[in-house]
Amino acid sequence: MVIPEYGLYDEVELKKPHPCSARSKRFQIVRVGADIKVKCLGCGNVIMIDRDKFNQRIKKVIAHHEDEIK
């Protein structure tokens, strides 16, 4: 399995949607470490996922950003 290169503030698409009303699969990486903190771009909720699970769930990197999307 090939894991795409990702970094801080990258916009990524995950395999499964967030269970919010927007059902968005698009997230922005807010923190990188042993855990990855991502923000749902549909509802704005922040979720922490451990790196192994995140690497299994990531589908592709959509865009690279210099700062957090407001």
N, C-alpha and C positions, 0 to 999 in steps of 0.2 A: 504494500500500500504506500503510495507516494503522498506525503504530507506537504501541502503548499507552504511556501515561505510567507510568514505573517509577522507583523510588528505592531507597535503601539499606534493607536488611532486608525488602523486599517479597517475597512468595511468588508465584512465577510458574509458569506451565505452558508448557513448550516443545513443539514439534511432534513431536520424536522422543524416545523414552525413553532414559535412561542405560543403558549396557550392563552393569548390575550384576544381581545376582540378584533384586532387587526390581522391576526394569524400570520405575522411577518416572519420570514426566514432570514431577514437581513439584520445584522448586528454590527456594532462598532466595538472594537477592542479598547477598553479603557485602562486596563492594568495587565501587565505581563509579569509573571513570576512562577512560583510553583503552582499557583492557581491562576486562571485567566478570568478577568472580570470583563463581561461584555454588557453592552447596553442595547436593548431592543429598539430598533428604529421605528417600530410601529407604535409602541405605547410609552417608551422611555424608561421602563423598569431595568434595573441593573441586576445581573445574575453572576454568581461566581461558580465556575466549573473547574475541576482539577484538570491539569494539562493533558493527562492521558485520555480522559473522556472528551475533551475539546478536540484533540487530534483525531479521534474517531468520528466526531460529529461534523467537522468542517468539510464543506464541499468545495468552495473556491473563494479566492480573494477577489472582491469586486473592484475596489479602488484603494489607493493609498492617500491618506490625508495627513496634513501637518498638525492639525489641532482637532479638538473634539467637535463633533457636529452638534449644533444647538437645536 
